[in-house]
Each structure stands twice: as C-alpha cells, then as structure tokens.
Amino acid sequence: MVELAPEVRAQVDRALQACVVDVADYPQEGVMFKDITPLLADHDAFTAVVTALASAGRDEAGDVIIDKVVGMEARGFILAAPVALALGAGFVPVRKAGKLPRETHAVSYALEYGEATLEIHRDAVAPGERVLLVDDVLATGGTIAATRELVESCGGSVHAVAVLMELSFLPGRETNPGLPVTALGTV
C-alpha cells in the first residue's frame, strides 16, 4: 500500500468525523448504524476517501498492483466503483442472492445482526487476477470472508481489503487472518 500524503490523511480524518452520522437502533434495535450519505454528498470528503481507499491497491512506488476491485452490496458498490476508476481497474459487484442475471457462485454467512447469502458471476474474476475488496464497514469479518471465498471460487486471489471504518470491538481482522486490511477510521 502506498503511504497517504499527510494532507490526504488529514482530509480523510476530517471527512469521517464531520460526515459520518450515527443512527441508533437501525436496521434493528441494538445496532449503531454508520450513515455515510453525508460523506457521499460532500465532493471533497468523497474524493479524499476514494483516494485513500485506492491506496490499498498500489505498492510503495504508487504502481497499481490489482486487476479488479470488488464491492459488496450495497454501500460497498458506492465506494468500490470510484476506487476501481481511480486505479484503472475493473469493478465487480458482489450481490445478494438472486440479484445477478447469469450463472453465479454463492456463499452464505453470518452477519453481526443476521444472516445473508452473497453471489458473484462465475466469470467476473479471471483465474490469476488480483483483487482489492472494498466495503464501508469491517465488523465481524463475515462479509469479507464470504467475498474472499467467492473471488477464490472464480480463480482469483484477494490482495487486500480497504474499508471506510473498522469496528474494533468486533473480530473482523481475526476472521480474515493474513489478509492486509486498510481501515480509514476505527470505531
């Protein structure tokens, strides 16, 4: 990963502090939802975040070292697509069950507040392609682990993970040992 310039790091810190809003008991009681829509509406904040997330797909010299960026439904799409553009890489959506029109691989997994099944088109990642996973929040690590399994079922390899926020009180990193994680903020 390329080191963030101090001014970009400062912009990201300001963006996370000013533009991410806590919403209690959403989508269910006991969950503190992190609303990123104010961040997305702020051009400077969104640009800083995309630049910082894209750094996880570059080496120390700043060269792109991934072939695809995978974003998980739904907020992962919003972040991963511009990251893919910033890196000159393809974007691959990982969707909830039944939302992709062609033949898919599927993985079911536990969420911090329920269960889900994710799918990827069987031909979305070519064998040998290096992939950056991008999502909004790293919580239990289940979404990342399931998406990694999907990428590997296509023959690709996950190079790293980049997330907007990491919930440090949950075992996201421990659920995905050996996988480099870039978290722009920690809660």
Secondary structure as UniProt FT lines:
FT   HELIX           6..19
FT   STRAND          21..24
FT   TURN            29..30
FT   STRAND          32..35
FT   HELIX           37..41
FT   HELIX           43..54
FT   HELIX           55..57
FT   TURN            60..61
FT   STRAND          68..72
FT   TURN            73..74
FT   HELIX           75..87
FT   STRAND          90..96
FT   TURN            97..98
FT   STRAND          104..111
FT   TURN            112..113
FT   STRAND          114..121
FT   TURN            122..123
FT   TURN            127..128
FT   STRAND          130..138
FT   HELIX           142..153
FT   TURN            154..155
FT   STRAND          157..166
FT   TURN            168..169
FT   HELIX           172..175
FT   TURN            177..178
FT   STRAND          181..186
//
